[in-house]
Amino acid sequence: MTLITIIEDDEKIRNYLGALIAGSGEYDLQASFPTAEEAISYFENGLGDHIELVLTDIQLPGKSGIDFIAWLKPLRPDIQFMILSAYNDSDKVFKALKAGATGYILKNTEAAKLIEALRDLRKGGSPMSNEIARKVVNVFQEEIVYKDAKENLSDREREVLQWLSKGFSYKEIAAKLFISIETVRTHIRNIYEKLHAGNKMDALRKAGLR
């Protein structure tokens, strides 16, 4: 069975989680603590050497659950950390994940789904409540600004493409733009590279000219 520890300051919730986990038949609850400081002492004294999974709240008296994870993760990178919290704001979510949490479940999660999330975590997954997963996706989408490949083209490269789309040869384009044929070829190579195009028709299509 998976050896697990709980950190939760609310006694009723802590007892509920203990009973739920013990009743699942999949986990062996080794210890539970109301504060991060007590959990730290437990691990410092070598009592938690065999712990495989830690289920912790964020908001605790004294050090937070995030502080605890940030302390223990470098010492025990093998341990999986699951956040069980009422907080769903993006700041706390990302601080927890950056500290080393590999799962983040809200406290309103149904008992069966909580056990399922712990099972998923044990198997190498990163379970998150739907609301948390959506926040993670939204933040990544906000940070990743889509840029059309053709926006990378210079004004001269756009000119070359325009003449190319009208059927002009390299020699004719060179004459139109008062540049050498070799310079035209260089522009074409750069255009292909920037548009990730394999040929003329592919480049024109990706530039929206076909």
C-alpha positions in Angstrom: 0.0 0.0 0.0 1.0 3.6 -0.6 2.3 5.3 2.6 0.7 8.7 3.0 0.8 11.7 5.3 -1.8 14.5 5.7 -1.3 18.1 6.7 -4.6 19.8 7.6 -5.3 22.3 10.4 -9.1 21.7 10.5 -9.5 18.7 12.8 -12.8 17.6 11.4 -11.5 17.7 7.8 -8.3 16.0 8.9 -10.2 13.2 10.6 -12.5 12.9 7.6 -9.6 12.6 5.2 -7.9 10.0 7.5 -11.0 7.8 7.6 -11.6 8.2 3.8 -8.0 7.2 3.0 -7.9 4.4 5.5 -11.2 3.0 4.2 -10.0 3.0 0.6 -7.8 0.0 1.2 -5.1 1.5 -1.0 -3.3 3.8 1.4 -1.6 3.4 4.7 -1.9 6.7 6.6 1.3 7.0 8.6 0.7 10.3 10.2 -1.4 13.5 10.1 -0.5 17.0 11.3 -2.3 20.3 11.9 0.8 22.4 11.0 3.6 22.3 8.6 6.1 22.8 11.4 5.0 19.5 13.0 5.3 17.7 9.6 8.8 19.2 9.1 9.9 17.9 12.6 8.5 14.5 11.6 10.6 14.3 8.5 13.7 15.9 10.1 13.7 13.1 12.7 13.7 10.5 9.9 10.2 9.3 10.7 8.9 10.0 7.2 11.7 8.3 5.2 9.2 5.8 3.6 6.4 8.3 2.9 5.4 8.2 -0.8 2.6 10.8 -0.9 1.8 14.0 1.0 -1.7 15.5 1.0 -1.6 19.0 2.3 -3.8 22.1 2.6 -2.3 25.5 1.7 -3.5 27.8 4.4 -2.0 26.6 7.7 -1.0 28.2 11.0 2.6 29.3 10.6 4.2 28.0 7.5 1.9 27.3 4.5 1.5 24.0 2.7 3.4 25.6 -0.2 6.3 26.5 2.2 6.3 22.8 3.3 6.5 21.5 -0.2 9.2 23.9 -1.1 11.2 22.7 1.9 10.7 18.9 1.4 10.7 18.6 -2.4 14.5 19.2 -2.8 15.2 16.7 0.0 12.7 14.1 -1.2 12.1 14.5 -4.9 10.5 11.0 -4.9 7.5 12.1 -2.9 4.3 13.1 -4.7 2.6 16.2 -3.3 -1.2 16.8 -3.6 -2.7 20.1 -2.7 -6.2 19.9 -1.2 -7.4 23.5 -0.8 -10.4 25.8 -0.8 -8.3 28.3 -2.7 -8.5 28.4 -6.5 -6.9 31.7 -7.4 -4.2 31.5 -10.0 -1.4 32.9 -7.8 -1.7 30.1 -5.2 -2.2 27.4 -7.9 1.0 28.4 -9.7 3.1 28.9 -6.5 2.1 25.4 -5.4 3.0 23.9 -8.7 6.3 25.7 -8.9 7.1 24.6 -5.3 6.7 20.9 -6.4 3.0 20.0 -6.1 2.0 17.5 -8.8 -1.7 17.6 -8.1 -4.2 20.3 -7.0 -7.7 19.3 -5.9 -10.4 21.6 -4.3 -11.9 20.7 -1.0 -15.4 20.4 -2.5 -14.3 17.4 -4.5 -16.4 14.3 -4.0 -14.9 11.6 -1.8 -14.7 9.0 -4.7 -13.1 11.6 -7.0 -10.5 12.5 -4.3 -9.5 8.8 -4.0 -9.4 8.6 -7.8 -7.1 11.7 -7.9 -4.7 10.1 -5.4 -4.7 7.0 -7.4 -3.9 9.0 -10.5 -1.1 10.8 -8.7 0.4 7.5 -7.5 0.5 6.3 -11.1 2.4 9.3 -12.4 -0.5 11.6 -13.3 -1.1 15.2 -12.3 -4.7 15.3 -11.2 -6.4 18.7 -10.9 -10.0 19.8 -10.3 -11.6 20.9 -13.6 -11.7 24.5 -12.3 -7.9 24.4 -11.6 -7.1 22.8 -14.9 -9.0 25.5 -16.7 -7.1 28.2 -14.9 -3.8 26.6 -15.8 -4.8 26.4 -19.5 -6.0 30.0 -19.5 -2.8 31.3 -18.1 -0.7 29.5 -20.7 -3.0 30.7 -23.5 -2.6 34.3 -22.2 1.2 34.0 -22.1 1.6 32.3 -25.6 0.9 35.0 -28.1 0.2 33.5 -31.5 2.2 35.1 -34.3 1.4 34.4 -37.9 4.6 33.2 -39.7 4.1 35.7 -42.5 4.4 38.5 -40.0 8.1 37.6 -39.8 8.7 38.6 -43.4 10.5 41.9 -44.1 8.9 44.5 -46.5 11.3 43.5 -49.2 10.5 39.8 -48.8 6.8 40.6 -49.1 7.5 42.5 -52.3 9.4 39.5 -53.7 6.5 37.3 -52.8 4.0 39.6 -54.5 5.9 39.6 -57.7 6.4 35.8 -57.4 2.7 35.3 -57.0 2.1 37.2 -60.3 4.3 34.7 -62.2 7.4 36.8 -62.6 10.8 35.0 -62.9 13.7 35.7 -60.6 15.3 37.8 -63.3 12.2 39.8 -63.8 11.8 40.4 -60.1 15.4 41.5 -59.8 14.8 44.1 -62.6 11.6 45.3 -60.9 13.3 45.8 -57.6 16.7 46.9 -58.9 18.5 44.1 -57.2 20.6 41.2 -58.4 19.2 37.8 -59.2 21.4 36.4 -56.4 19.7 38.8 -53.9 16.4 37.6 -55.1 17.4 34.0 -54.5 18.6 34.9 -51.0 15.2 36.6 -50.2 13.4 33.4 -51.5 15.5 31.2 -49.3 14.7 33.4 -46.3 11.0 33.4 -47.2 10.9 29.6 -47.4 12.7 29.3 -44.0 10.5 31.8 -42.2 7.3 30.3 -43.6 8.5 26.7 -43.2 7.7 26.2 -46.9 9.2 23.6 -49.2 8.5 25.2 -52.5 7.1 28.2 -54.3 3.4 27.1 -54.2 3.7 26.2 -50.5 5.2 29.6 -49.7 2.5 31.5 -51.6 -0.2 29.4 -49.9 1.2 30.1 -46.4 1.5 33.8 -47.2 -2.1 33.9 -48.2 -1.4 34.6 -51.9 -2.9 31.3 -53.2 
